[in-house]
């Protein structure tokens, strides 16, 4: 991996921010995301991505609308998702949304497709969780055919069939960059290889190097399917501040209540201070000064053969000024450090 080929991006889940008066309203947070995307572009970051959730405190449920607003406010930064829950989206509607976004943004749209770790969209849109895998497989097949073929005839289990259907506005030839998001399932890795799609690994806990086997499996599978190498990327959480101490204390203050709630809802581990510090030191939290975060990203890039790293920078109720400072430091100081480190020998990272 060369420094020139490496990309650094931001991920948001539209989580409510705060200012001196307390939590922002949902609408204020939506407008804040547009401003943060403009800042990300101004400091030279490569990609700005927005997730898809349907729960209190998250304002990313209409991802394509939000990205279209960002497209009109920016000129060069690429616009993506993190992730789009394909299982509960209609592939035809999704094609229309993202072909339109790609047109509005002059070719800057991309998408990461996933099965969903948060499952609120299933009952909301009338889907059965028992069909979790089958939904994703069928809809991925249709979505990729719509992108790769001019006219599609198709039938499946979960939506009406298509007969010699052509959609408009058309996407660019071959479609937009489409990634498969994975959270640890080898089957998802193999699916990405089978469809000849780039791999986005969501690594939110534990040592990221444990995903090295997934990357090796992905490369082997691509070769066996007769495909060339595809990009591999990592999505992780974190915060950049002027000092390690500031970053550690700030992230702990706002991250700890979120993980405590997730522990109650999903059986995740309870966030002790000791465990938190271990995650920062050797795990999947990228929290620290620009130099600390840059060295950790460079190490992960080498160990996992990454071409892109995305930092999820928002967490519930994090102050808007703190969010802005992370963006400024990530683009202005972390990115150049990472690219410099990647030009050196691995032993020097």
Secondary structure, DSSP 8 states (H G I E B T S, - for coil): --TTT-EEEEEE--B--EETTEE--HHHHHHHHHHHHHHHHHTT-SEEEE----STTB--SSHHHHHHHHHHH-SSSEEEES-EEGGGS-HHHHHHHHHHHHHHTTS-BEEEEE--SS-HHHHHTT--GGGHHHHHHHHHHHHHHHHH-SSEEE--SSS--EEEE--SS--STT-SEEEEEESS-HHHHHHHHHTT-EEEEE--SS-GGGGHHHHHHHHHHHHHTT-----EEEEEEEEE-SSHHHHHHHHHHHHHHHHHHHHHHH------HHHHHHHHHHSSEEEE-HHHHHHHHHHHHHHHT-SEEEEE---TT-BHHHHHHHHHHIIIIIHHHHHHHHTS-GGG-
